[in-house]
Amino acid sequence: MTCKRTYSDTAASVEEKISLTTPAFVKLPPRTGKFNKQKFDYFLVLDFEATCDSPKTLVPQEVIEFPVLKINSGTFETESMFHSYVKPVINPELTKFCTQLTGITQEMVDNQPIFEDVFEKFQRWMQEEKLLDKNTKIAFVTVGDWDLKYLFPIQCKGLRIPVADYMRSWINLKVSFAEMTTVYPRNMITMMKYCQLEHEGRLHSGLDDCKNIARVLRDLAERGLVYELNGGLVKRG
């Protein structure tokens, strides 16, 4: 997700970021062609898109795209996907900046369900995929902490929806990358360049970003990384 703060990125600057060469000082272990046993059965790659503007910041921001990929930890293949656009309520009219950045148009959200209904649908998907079974270990994966530490809790608080326990901790892929390399990456594009992966799809599309995050997730696992939870909300009580 990229609508996380006030943005000054233009289309040109985004393209410049994509074309950056890989800094020579970043040393990654070689790919092994196999995966070490992970501590989780499934990774759930998530990347929200939200209402936004520039140079001012919308308060509060609202989720307008809710994508999640279910990744098998043994194969790092995508087994299932949840995806929905979301109709914003507080600021129902998308800004020109938001549409230019994300590719999400007013027509794409106008006839979509509101967040409460999308989240209920997401919870049903989790149950249908047996991700909430007692013996199934899952971990959400994001790039940065913003999606699950700020946007999601604020959205839930405004609607008086409790934050689900299974979304109170996650893997911040930037931290995982830094633990392997000692270099904290700026963003997803930076990690892809370090891993020598070509960007695919539209940058700042939530679903396309999830697919690219999943590719980085797989690449680092193939280089020997065993993932640990490294992000979370303060425990209640």
Backbone as CSV, one residue per row, in Angstrom:
resi,resn,N_x,N_y,N_z,CA_x,CA_y,CA_z,C_x,C_y,C_z
1,MET,0.853,-1.181,0.000,0.000,0.000,0.000,0.888,1.229,0.000
2,THR,0.510,2.299,-0.743,1.364,3.463,-0.847,0.699,4.744,-0.391
3,CYS,-0.590,4.741,-0.073,-1.264,5.954,0.409,-1.092,6.056,1.919
4,LYS,0.114,5.969,2.409,0.332,5.827,3.832,0.707,7.143,4.499
5,ARG,1.004,8.145,3.727,1.374,9.439,4.286,1.152,10.467,3.191
6,THR,1.620,11.685,3.372,1.495,12.672,2.307,2.500,12.341,1.216
7,TYR,2.042,12.212,-0.009,2.903,11.769,-1.094,3.240,12.914,-2.038
8,SER,4.466,12.945,-2.438,4.901,13.915,-3.434,5.372,13.212,-4.693
9,ASP,5.235,11.873,-4.734,5.683,11.111,-5.894,4.880,11.490,-7.130
10,THR,5.553,11.772,-8.192,4.915,11.932,-9.494,5.119,10.647,-10.259
11,ALA,4.433,10.522,-11.410,4.624,9.321,-12.235,6.087,9.175,-12.617
12,ALA,6.742,10.308,-12.887,8.146,10.259,-13.297,9.023,9.752,-12.172
13,SER,8.794,10.253,-10.938,9.645,9.829,-9.825,9.442,8.367,-9.495
14,VAL,8.208,7.863,-9.659,7.943,6.443,-9.441,8.728,5.613,-10.435
15,GLU,8.722,6.028,-11.695,9.479,5.295,-12.707,10.966,5.333,-12.399
16,GLU,11.452,6.459,-11.878,12.863,6.547,-11.528,13.204,5.539,-10.434
17,LYS,12.300,5.373,-9.479,12.546,4.413,-8.411,12.616,2.995,-8.965
18,ILE,11.740,2.678,-9.912,11.723,1.341,-10.493,13.016,1.058,-11.240
19,SER,13.599,2.085,-11.843,14.772,1.880,-12.683,16.086,1.984,-11.909
20,LEU,16.027,2.186,-10.587,17.251,2.271,-9.803,18.060,0.979,-9.906
21,THR,19.357,1.124,-10.004,20.209,-0.067,-10.038,20.396,-0.599,-8.621
22,THR,20.739,-1.871,-8.517,20.921,-2.493,-7.219,22.239,-2.039,-6.599
23,PRO,22.206,-1.445,-5.396,23.467,-1.063,-4.739,24.367,-2.276,-4.545
24,ALA,25.640,-2.103,-4.816,26.574,-3.226,-4.805,26.847,-3.765,-3.412
25,PHE,26.607,-2.947,-2.372,26.969,-3.373,-1.020,25.972,-4.341,-0.396
26,VAL,24.826,-4.582,-1.045,23.835,-5.497,-0.486,24.176,-6.917,-0.932
27,LYS,24.462,-7.774,0.036,24.857,-9.144,-0.262,23.780,-10.100,0.212
28,LEU,23.154,-10.795,-0.723,22.143,-11.797,-0.402,22.729,-13.192,-0.569
29,PRO,22.332,-14.144,0.286,22.764,-15.527,0.073,22.245,-16.027,-1.275
30,PRO,22.885,-16.998,-1.880,22.408,-17.526,-3.161,21.097,-18.294,-2.999
31,ARG,20.320,-18.370,-4.057,19.112,-19.189,-4.043,19.512,-20.661,-4.019
32,THR,18.799,-21.431,-3.212,19.151,-22.843,-3.060,18.289,-23.781,-3.897
33,GLY,17.156,-23.260,-4.403,16.236,-24.117,-5.146,15.315,-24.916,-4.255
34,LYS,15.372,-24.666,-2.949,14.486,-25.355,-2.007,14.146,-24.395,-0.868
35,PHE,13.233,-24.816,-0.002,12.799,-23.973,1.110,13.027,-24.691,2.441
36,ASN,13.516,-23.953,3.402,13.589,-24.495,4.754,12.176,-24.597,5.333
37,LYS,11.994,-25.492,6.279,10.694,-25.620,6.914,10.369,-24.336,7.663
38,GLN,9.172,-23.811,7.406,8.745,-22.567,8.023,7.971,-22.824,9.311
39,LYS,7.800,-21.797,10.119,7.082,-21.905,11.388,5.578,-21.721,11.222
40,PHE,5.163,-21.374,10.009,3.748,-21.151,9.724,3.310,-22.045,8.581
41,ASP,2.042,-22.426,8.594,1.497,-23.240,7.507,1.192,-22.387,6.283
42,TYR,0.701,-21.173,6.550,0.323,-20.282,5.452,0.751,-18.852,5.758
43,PHE,1.178,-18.161,4.712,1.427,-16.730,4.776,0.272,-16.022,4.075
44,LEU,-0.219,-14.955,4.669,-1.308,-14.175,4.091,-0.766,-12.799,3.725
45,VAL,-0.467,-12.634,2.447,0.135,-11.389,1.963,-0.965,-10.355,1.780
46,LEU,-0.805,-9.212,2.426,-1.837,-8.181,2.444,-1.242,-6.837,2.065
47,ASP,-1.984,-6.067,1.270,-1.551,-4.709,0.930,-2.781,-3.856,0.645
48,PHE,-3.233,-3.105,1.648,-4.392,-2.235,1.473,-4.059,-1.050,0.575
49,GLU,-5.068,-0.563,-0.134,-5.018,0.775,-0.714,-6.065,1.608,0.006
50,ALA,-5.817,2.902,0.120,-6.700,3.754,0.918,-6.898,5.104,0.255
51,THR,-7.939,5.802,0.686,-8.162,7.174,0.228,-6.948,8.011,0.604
52,CYS,-6.592,8.947,-0.260,-5.403,9.754,-0.008,-5.435,11.004,-0.867
53,ASP,-4.559,11.922,-0.551,-4.433,13.156,-1.323,-3.020,13.682,-1.123
54,SER,-2.636,14.651,-1.933,-1.339,15.302,-1.810,-1.462,16.732,-2.342
55,PRO,-0.878,17.712,-1.666,0.064,17.600,-0.532,-0.608,17.401,0.826
56,LYS,-1.914,17.634,0.920,-2.570,17.419,2.212,-2.828,15.934,2.428
57,THR,-3.112,15.562,3.678,-3.404,14.178,4.029,-4.843,14.065,4.494
58,LEU,-5.574,13.093,3.965,-6.944,12.865,4.408,-6.940,12.206,5.789
59,VAL,-7.807,12.690,6.659,-7.937,12.117,8.002,-9.416,11.915,8.302
60,PRO,-9.822,10.674,8.579,-9.001,9.465,8.493,-8.957,8.950,7.060
61,GLN,-7.962,8.135,6.772,-7.939,7.429,5.499,-8.808,6.183,5.614
62,GLU,-9.392,5.765,4.494,-10.284,4.604,4.483,-9.814,3.589,3.455
63,VAL,-9.943,2.327,3.795,-9.570,1.248,2.878,-10.473,1.298,1.650
64,ILE,-9.864,1.249,0.466,-10.650,1.178,-0.769,-10.316,-0.065,-1.601
65,GLU,-9.264,-0.769,-1.231,-8.955,-2.055,-1.869,-8.425,-2.996,-0.793
66,PHE,-8.991,-4.204,-0.753,-8.686,-5.172,0.315,-8.264,-6.477,-0.357
67,PRO,-6.952,-6.658,-0.640,-6.463,-7.894,-1.253,-5.619,-8.727,-0.291
68,VAL,-5.808,-10.036,-0.327,-4.999,-10.956,0.476,-4.721,-12.213,-0.339
69,LEU,-3.466,-12.644,-0.373,-3.086,-13.889,-1.034,-2.761,-14.938,0.017
70,LYS,-3.283,-16.136,-0.152,-2.980,-17.262,0.727,-1.833,-18.051,0.114
71,ILE,-0.673,-18.031,0.783,0.547,-18.648,0.272,0.891,-19.887,1.094
72,ASN,1.040,-21.019,0.437,1.452,-22.247,1.098,2.928,-22.137,1.484
73,SER,3.246,-22.385,2.753,4.623,-22.203,3.221,5.570,-23.297,2.748
74,GLY,5.013,-24.396,2.263,5.871,-25.471,1.774,6.289,-25.284,0.336
75,THR,5.406,-24.661,-0.452,5.671,-24.484,-1.882,5.838,-23.025,-2.283
76,PHE,5.360,-22.109,-1.436,5.315,-20.675,-1.714,4.505,-20.365,-2.969
77,GLU,3.518,-21.210,-3.212,2.557,-20.970,-4.287,1.286,-20.369,-3.692
78,THR,0.599,-19.557,-4.492,-0.666,-18.969,-4.064,-1.781,-19.993,-4.240
79,GLU,-2.445,-20.329,-3.145,-3.508,-21.332,-3.194,-4.898,-20.704,-3.314
80,SER,-5.029,-19.482,-2.844,-6.333,-18.828,-2.886,-6.126,-17.323,-2.759
81,MET,-7.161,-16.560,-3.092,-7.054,-15.111,-3.055,-8.371,-14.506,-2.589
82,PHE,-8.274,-13.496,-1.752,-9.427,-12.666,-1.418,-9.178,-11.287,-1.994
83,HIS,-10.190,-10.737,-2.650,-10.018,-9.387,-3.206,-11.358,-8.688,-3.315
84,SER,-11.394,-7.463,-2.840,-12.600,-6.649,-2.979,-12.216,-5.179,-2.952
85,TYR,-12.893,-4.384,-3.776,-12.822,-2.941,-3.621,-13.831,-2.555,-2.554
86,VAL,-13.630,-1.390,-1.952,-14.432,-0.971,-0.810,-14.929,0.450,-1.038
87,LYS,-16.184,0.673,-0.758,-16.753,2.010,-0.905,-16.432,2.849,0.323
88,PRO,-15.703,3.976,0.158,-15.414,4.828,1.313,-16.660,5.600,1.736
89,VAL,-16.744,5.899,3.017,-17.944,6.547,3.563,-17.674,7.974,4.019
90,ILE,-16.576,8.196,4.725,-16.284,9.526,5.262,-15.882,10.494,4.153
91,ASN,-15.029,10.032,3.261,-14.636,10.813,2.076,-14.978,9.983,0.841
92,PRO,-16.268,9.986,0.451,-16.720,9.083,-0.609,-16.193,9.417,-2.002
93,GLU,-15.751,10.660,-2.217,-15.233,11.049,-3.531,-13.718,10.894,-3.552
94,LEU,-13.233,10.028,-4.419,-11.789,9.843,-4.532,-11.139,11.088,-5.126
95,THR,-9.976,11.421,-4.623,-9.246,12.555,-5.175,-8.588,12.156,-6.495
96,LYS,-8.276,13.158,-7.284,-7.567,12.908,-8.542,-6.224,12.242,-8.259
97,PHE,-5.568,12.687,-7.198,-4.278,12.108,-6.833,-4.407,10.623,-6.525
98,CYS,-5.449,10.271,-5.765,-5.653,8.874,-5.377,-5.846,7.993,-6.608
99,THR,-6.657,8.458,-7.544,-6.914,7.682,-8.759,-5.656,7.551,-9.603
100,GLN,-4.902,8.644,-9.723,-3.664,8.590,-10.504,-2.655,7.645,-9.877
101,LEU,-2.587,7.634,-8.562,-1.606,6.803,-7.865,-1.968,5.326,-7.902
102,THR,-3.224,5.008,-7.608,-3.640,3.614,-7.428,-4.293,2.998,-8.657
103,GLY,-4.786,3.842,-9.573,-5.546,3.318,-10.710,-6.984,2.997,-10.357
104,ILE,-7.395,3.268,-9.116,-8.765,2.997,-8.683,-9.627,4.212,-8.995
105,THR,-10.648,4.016,-9.793,-11.520,5.110,-10.204,-12.761,5.169,-9.320
106,GLN,-13.492,6.278,-9.448,-14.725,6.434,-8.673,-15.716,5.330,-8.985
107,GLU,-15.812,4.953,-10.253,-16.747,3.906,-10.669,-16.404,2.557,-10.054
108,MET,-15.132,2.332,-9.761,-14.698,1.049,-9.203,-15.096,0.873,-7.748
109,VAL,-15.395,1.988,-7.048,-15.762,1.883,-5.638,-17.219,2.230,-5.354
110,ASP,-17.855,2.971,-6.247,-19.215,3.464,-5.973,-20.212,2.359,-5.668
111,ASN,-20.140,1.263,-6.392,-21.114,0.182,-6.220,-20.577,-0.987,-5.408
112,GLN,-19.499,-0.746,-4.695,-18.897,-1.804,-3.884,-19.440,-1.761,-2.453
113,PRO,-19.308,-2.858,-1.712,-19.758,-2.867,-0.314,-18.889,-1.966,0.552
114,ILE,-19.444,-1.512,1.671,-18.671,-0.726,2.630,-17.762,-1.651,3.421
115,PHE,-16.855,-1.064,4.201,-15.819,-1.846,4.857,-16.376,-2.951,5.754
116,GLU,-17.409,-2.633,6.547,-17.957,-3.646,7.460,-18.360,-4.908,6.708
117,ASP,-18.997,-4.726,5.542,-19.464,-5.875,4.766,-18.302,-6.625,4.123
118,VAL,-17.301,-5.882,3.669,-16.127,-6.529,3.070,-15.371,-7.326,4.126
119,PHE,-15.227,-6.762,5.317,-14.501,-7.477,6.364,-15.256,-8.732,6.793
120,GLU,-16.569,-8.651,6.842,-17.358,-9.845,7.157,-17.165,-10.914,6.091
121,LYS,-17.119,-10.490,4.832,-16.880,-11.414,3.726,-15.477,-12.020,3.827
122,PHE,-14.514,-11.199,4.235,-13.145,-11.679,4.403,-13.069,-12.741,5.500
123,GLN,-13.776,-12.521,6.598,-13.768,-13.497,7.685,-14.390,-14.821,7.248
124,ARG,-15.414,-14.744,6.423,-16.010,-15.986,5.885,-15.003,-16.705,4.997
125,TRP,-14.276,-15.951,4.203,-13.237,-16.541,3.342,-12.180,-17.235,4.198
126,MET,-11.776,-16.592,5.286,-10.797,-17.192,6.188,-11.309,-18.523,6.727
127,GLN,-12.572,-18.571,7.087,-13.162,-19.803,7.608,-13.254,-20.870,6.521
128,GLU,-13.695,-20.477,5.335,-13.814,-21.428,4.231,-12.466,-22.019,3.838
129,GLU,-11.417,-21.219,3.950,-10.065,-21.686,3.617,-9.409,-22.431,4.776
130,LYS,-10.169,-22.581,5.876,-9.685,-23.293,7.073,-8.449,-22.639,7.673
131,LEU,-8.354,-21.338,7.525,-7.215,-20.605,8.066,-7.378,-20.286,9.544
132,LEU,-8.604,-20.423,10.041,-8.865,-20.146,11.448,-8.944,-21.411,12.285
133,ASP,-8.645,-22.553,11.666,-8.635,-23.811,12.414,-7.585,-23.756,13.521
134,LYS,-7.869,-24.377,14.631,-7.011,-24.306,15.809,-5.582,-24.752,15.529
135,ASN,-5.420,-25.746,14.674,-4.089,-26.301,14.432,-3.376,-25.694,13.222
136,THR,-3.985,-24.683,12.617,-3.378,-24.037,11.452,-2.649,-22.768,11.882
137,LYS,-1.364,-22.693,11.557,-0.558,-21.529,11.924,-0.453,-20.582,10.727
138,ILE,-0.895,-19.344,10.933,-0.879,-18.354,9.858,-0.105,-17.120,10.280
139,ALA,0.398,-16.392,9.283,1.072,-15.121,9.545,0.775,-14.172,8.400
140,PHE,0.275,-12.996,8.725,0.091,-11.964,7.708,1.447,-11.390,7.347
141,VAL,1.585,-10.995,6.080,2.835,-10.430,5.579,2.528,-9.087,4.929
142,THR,3.245,-8.055,5.344,3.086,-6.727,4.771,4.463,-6.154,4.462
143,VAL,4.486,-5.069,3.709,5.720,-4.297,3.528,5.558,-3.034,4.355
144,GLY,6.205,-2.998,5.500,5.986,-1.928,6.465,4.898,-2.329,7.453
145,ASP,4.730,-1.506,8.481,3.745,-1.798,9.526,2.434,-1.032,9.342
146,TRP,2.394,-0.116,8.392,1.287,0.831,8.297,-0.067,0.161,8.114
147,ASP,-0.145,-0.844,7.276,-1.437,-1.469,6.954,-2.145,-1.998,8.184
148,LEU,-1.410,-2.743,9.028,-2.036,-3.412,10.163,-1.802,-2.707,11.501
149,LYS,-0.868,-1.772,11.546,-0.628,-1.057,12.797,-1.395,0.250,12.863
150,TYR,-1.688,0.830,11.690,-2.370,2.119,11.672,-3.709,2.057,10.953
151,LEU,-3.689,1.806,9.651,-4.919,1.913,8.856,-6.018,0.979,9.336
152,PHE,-5.706,-0.304,9.470,-6.738,-1.272,9.846,-7.316,-0.992,11.240
153,PRO,-6.485,-0.752,12.271,-7.057,-0.446,13.588,-7.895,0.830,13.604
154,ILE,-7.444,1.865,12.870,-8.217,3.110,12.820,-9.561,2.874,12.150
155,GLN,-9.551,2.091,11.070,-10.797,1.770,10.374,-11.741,1.011,11.303
156,CYS,-11.209,0.037,12.005,-12.036,-0.750,12.933,-12.556,0.095,14.088
157,LYS,-11.699,0.958,14.629,-12.101,1.791,15.760,-13.251,2.713,15.380
158,GLY,-13.167,3.314,14.187,-14.209,4.220,13.751,-15.544,3.536,13.565
159,LEU,-15.506,2.251,13.262,-16.734,1.487,13.031,-17.113,0.635,14.233
160,ARG,-16.321,0.748,15.306,-16.550,-0.038,16.526,-16.528,-1.540,16.239
161,ILE,-15.579,-1.912,15.379,-15.341,-3.318,15.062,-14.082,-3.750,15.799
162,PRO,-14.118,-4.831,16.560,-12.892,-5.263,17.246,-11.841,-5.748,16.243
163,VAL,-10.586,-5.451,16.523,-9.497,-5.961,15.687,-9.354,-7.446,15.972
164,ALA,-9.505,-8.259,14.937,-9.406,-9.706,15.104,-8.035,-10.079,15.673
165,ASP,-8.011,-11.023,16.599,-6.754,-11.420,17.232,-5.722,-11.872,16.208
166,TYR,-6.178,-12.537,15.155,-5.232,-13.064,14.170,-4.636,-11.971,13.283
167,MET,-5.122,-10.721,13.432,-4.552,-9.606,12.672,-3.819,-8.627,13.582
168,ARG,-3.457,-9.073,14.772,-2.761,-8.216,15.722,-1.245,-8.410,15.693
169,SER,-0.777,-9.368,14.893,0.662,-9.565,14.715,0.905,-9.945,13.260
170,TRP,2.119,-9.687,12.775,2.403,-9.893,11.357,3.905,-9.932,11.107
171,ILE,4.245,-10.231,9.860,5.623,-10.184,9.383,5.779,-8.934,8.530
172,ASN,6.631,-8.031,8.958,7.000,-6.876,8.147,8.178,-7.324,7.292
173,LEU,7.965,-7.470,5.999,8.983,-8.041,5.119,10.239,-7.177,5.071
174,LYS,10.108,-5.882,5.316,11.285,-5.017,5.363,12.211,-5.447,6.508
175,VAL,11.616,-5.742,7.651,12.414,-6.167,8.804,13.059,-7.517,8.526
176,SER,12.306,-8.433,7.933,12.862,-9.749,7.580,14.041,-9.596,6.635
177,PHE,13.896,-8.721,5.653,14.972,-8.466,4.694,16.202,-7.908,5.417
178,ALA,15.969,-6.966,6.329,17.079,-6.348,7.055,17.794,-7.354,7.937
179,GLU,17.043,-8.288,8.518,17.668,-9.307,9.364,18.584,-10.215,8.545
180,MET,18.246,-10.405,7.278,19.075,-11.250,6.420,20.277,-10.492,5.867
181,THR,20.114,-9.194,5.586,21.138,-8.440,4.862,21.802,-7.343,5.672
182,THR,21.223,-6.952,6.811,21.613,-5.799,7.634,21.285,-4.474,6.947
183,VAL,20.570,-4.514,5.845,20.155,-3.299,5.135,18.634,-3.189,5.199
184,TYR,18.134,-2.069,5.719,16.684,-1.865,5.788,16.226,-1.220,4.485
185,PRO,15.399,-1.926,3.684,15.017,-1.422,2.359,13.990,-0.301,2.445
186,ARG,14.031,0.591,1.475,13.107,1.720,1.465,11.679,1.289,1.190
187,ASN,11.510,0.362,0.246,10.162,-0.039,-0.164,10.225,-1.379,-0.905
188,MET,9.092,-1.795,-1.441,9.014,-3.061,-2.156,9.901,-3.066,-3.398
189,ILE,9.901,-1.956,-4.129,10.707,-1.872,-5.350,12.187,-2.069,-5.023
190,THR,12.633,-1.471,-3.930,14.025,-1.630,-3.514,14.346,-3.095,-3.259
191,MET,13.474,-3.794,-2.536,13.706,-5.215,-2.259,13.740,-6.028,-3.547
192,MET,12.855,-5.716,-4.470,12.832,-6.452,-5.730,14.138,-6.253,-6.489
193,LYS,14.660,-5.027,-6.476,15.930,-4.768,-7.143,17.062,-5.547,-6.482
194,TYR,17.067,-5.569,-5.143,18.092,-6.331,-4.433,18.018,-7.812,-4.791
195,CYS,16.784,-8.327,-4.941,16.591,-9.751,-5.251,16.684,-10.039,-6.747
196,GLN,16.908,-9.000,-7.542,17.000,-9.120,-9.000,15.701,-9.678,-9.590
197,LEU,14.597,-9.130,-9.114,13.267,-9.486,-9.614,12.695,-8.318,-10.399
198,GLU,12.097,-8.587,-11.537,11.468,-7.547,-12.344,10.080,-7.250,-11.792
199,HIS,9.769,-5.977,-11.661,8.435,-5.595,-11.206,7.394,-5.977,-12.245
200,GLU,6.267,-6.521,-11.781,5.181,-6.921,-12.680,3.889,-6.225,-12.282
201,GLY,3.073,-5.859,-13.276,1.785,-5.241,-12.994,1.904,-3.751,-12.750
202,ARG,0.890,-3.196,-12.103,0.837,-1.765,-11.831,1.295,-1.487,-10.404
203,LEU,2.282,-0.605,-10.262,2.728,-0.189,-8.948,1.607,0.574,-8.253
204,HIS,1.348,0.245,-6.992,0.310,0.846,-6.155,-1.075,0.281,-6.402
205,SER,-1.195,-0.728,-7.245,-2.409,-1.545,-7.253,-2.260,-2.529,-6.113
206,GLY,-3.252,-2.583,-5.210,-3.127,-3.463,-4.050,-2.889,-4.908,-4.430
207,LEU,-3.650,-5.420,-5.394,-3.518,-6.816,-5.787,-2.181,-7.076,-6.467
208,ASP,-1.776,-6.199,-7.374,-0.486,-6.379,-8.040,0.658,-6.271,-7.033
209,ASP,0.533,-5.349,-6.080,1.566,-5.232,-5.055,1.663,-6.516,-4.232
210,CYS,0.514,-7.112,-3.902,0.518,-8.380,-3.160,1.268,-9.457,-3.937
211,LYS,1.030,-9.533,-5.227,1.688,-10.547,-6.053,3.201,-10.332,-6.078
212,ASN,3.631,-9.085,-6.135,5.069,-8.808,-6.123,5.674,-9.041,-4.741
213,ILE,4.934,-8.705,-3.689,5.400,-9.000,-2.329,5.587,-10.509,-2.161
214,ALA,4.633,-11.281,-2.695,4.718,-12.742,-2.605,5.959,-13.268,-3.324
215,ARG,6.366,-12.613,-4.388,7.563,-13.032,-5.114,8.822,-12.770,-4.279
216,VAL,8.845,-11.640,-3.578,9.973,-11.354,-2.687,9.980,-12.336,-1.518
217,LEU,8.798,-12.596,-0.966,8.656,-13.559,0.129,9.257,-14.904,-0.269
218,ARG,8.915,-15.367,-1.455,9.420,-16.646,-1.965,10.934,-16.586,-2.195
219,ASP,11.397,-15.485,-2.781,12.812,-15.362,-3.116,13.679,-15.436,-1.867
220,LEU,13.288,-14.712,-0.824,14.083,-14.728,0.404,14.039,-16.094,1.078
221,ALA,12.885,-16.774,0.984,12.787,-18.128,1.546,13.698,-19.086,0.790
222,GLU,13.789,-18.899,-0.510,14.661,-19.764,-1.319,16.131,-19.500,-1.017
223,ARG,16.403,-18.360,-0.418,17.779,-18.042,-0.004,18.039,-18.473,1.439
224,GLY,17.064,-19.181,2.032,17.282,-19.766,3.345,16.568,-19.109,4.506
225,LEU,15.807,-18.042,4.257,15.170,-17.323,5.365,14.004,-18.112,5.949
226,VAL,13.972,-18.203,7.267,12.825,-18.756,7.997,12.160,-17.575,8.690
227,TYR,10.908,-17.335,8.367,10.233,-16.112,8.806,9.772,-16.162,10.252
228,GLU,9.891,-14.998,10.900,9.426,-14.804,12.272,8.464,-13.613,12.286
229,LEU,7.501,-13.629,13.209,6.677,-12.450,13.431,7.569,-11.329,13.952
230,ASN,7.407,-10.130,13.414,8.243,-9.012,13.858,7.476,-7.707,13.980
231,GLY,6.152,-7.753,13.808,5.320,-6.571,13.966,4.084,-6.930,14.745
232,GLY,3.548,-5.969,15.498,2.338,-6.290,16.258,1.761,-5.094,16.990
233,LEU,0.511,-5.226,17.387,-0.169,-4.229,18.203,0.081,-4.524,19.668
234,VAL,-0.034,-3.504,20.502,0.112,-3.686,21.939,-1.007,-4.597,22.421
235,LYS,-0.665,-5.593,23.200,-1.654,-6.548,23.681,-2.631,-5.869,24.614
236,ARG,-3.886,-6.295,24.483,-4.931,-5.738,25.343,-4.827,-6.309,26.744
237,GLY,-5.320,-5.496,27.713,-5.357,-5.962,29.098,-3.996,-5.974,29.734
